[in-house]
Amino acid sequence: LSIGTFYGDTPADANTLLRKRKWGSFSGPRGPGFICPFARCSECGNDMVWDEEDVKRGQEILRCSQCELELGPKLIRLTRSALLASPPDVLFTTTEMLNQRMSSDKFRGLFGIGVSDSPQIMLLDEVHTYDGVHGAQVGNLIRRWRHLSGAHPHFVGLSATLADAVRFMADLTG
């Protein structure tokens, strides 16, 4: 499976990361790099780093700051341009990014809109926060997305505090 993130800290391309330097800086034995804000090493739990030399070459490779784990472009997409060139199997995003970008001709395909393969699962984290006006807005966003994408995914909601989870998710997702 390939994964990617699509939110504010996802750079447009490698040059954007070099110019804006939104990710934390790293200095290690391989030289300088950028600490990935959304990935930790699955082997040892340390930071994953995109080495500056790889960034300059446009090679999307994350390496653990401590052990030998390496994630290449077949597994992870680090930039928006890589997401567009090869959409990942799993996309992590926010409801705000979905709301902003699902009507964009450029990015709508990442959300399963106008493409042949629609998403099979939508995972919603901390669903207990989707209440009141915000919850109504998220519910409407999900309905709009379902209509535009034609998707009929399995919805999974994560929360430790819902009293009636089945009813809550039914109300939220339609």
Long-range contacts (C-beta under 8 A, 24 or more apart in sequence): 1-75, 1-88, 1-89, 1-90, 2-74, 2-75, 2-76, 2-77, 2-86, 2-88, 2-89, 2-90, 3-75, 3-76, 3-77, 3-88, 3-89, 3-90, 3-91, 3-92, 4-76, 4-77, 4-78, 4-82, 4-83, 4-87, 4-88, 4-90, 4-91, 4-92, 5-38, 5-91, 5-92, 5-93, 6-80, 6-83, 6-91, 6-92, 6-93, 6-97, 6-101, 6-107, 6-110, 7-92, 7-93, 7-94, 7-97, 8-97, 9-37, 9-38, 10-78, 10-79, 10-80, 10-83, 11-78, 11-79, 11-80, 12-79, 12-80, 12-81, 13-58, 13-79, 13-80, 13-81, 14-55, 14-56, 14-57, 14-58, 14-60, 14-79, 16-79, 17-50, 17-55, 17-79, 18-52, 18-55, 18-56, 23-50, 26-65, 28-65, 30-63, 33-63, 35-65, 36-62, 36-78, 38-92, 39-71, 39-76, 41-65, 41-66, 41-67, 41-69, 42-69, 43-67, 43-69, 44-69, 50-78, 80-107, 83-110, 84-109, 84-110, 95-138, 95-141, 98-141, 98-145, 99-141, 102-144, 102-145, 102-148, 108-148, 111-145, 111-149, 112-149, 112-151, 113-145, 113-148, 113-149, 118-149, 118-150, 118-151, 118-152, 118-153, 119-149, 119-151, 119-153, 120-153, 120-154, 121-153, 121-154, 121-155, 121-156, 122-153, 122-154, 122-155, 122-156, 122-173, 123-156, 123-157, 123-158, 124-155, 124-156, 124-157, 124-158, 124-172, 125-158, 126-158, 126-159, 127-157, 127-158, 127-159, 127-162, 127-168, 127-169, 127-172, 128-159, 128-160, 128-161, 128-162, 130-172, 135-172, 138-172, 139-171, 139-172, 139-173, 139-174, 142-172, 142-173, 142-174, 143-174, 146-174
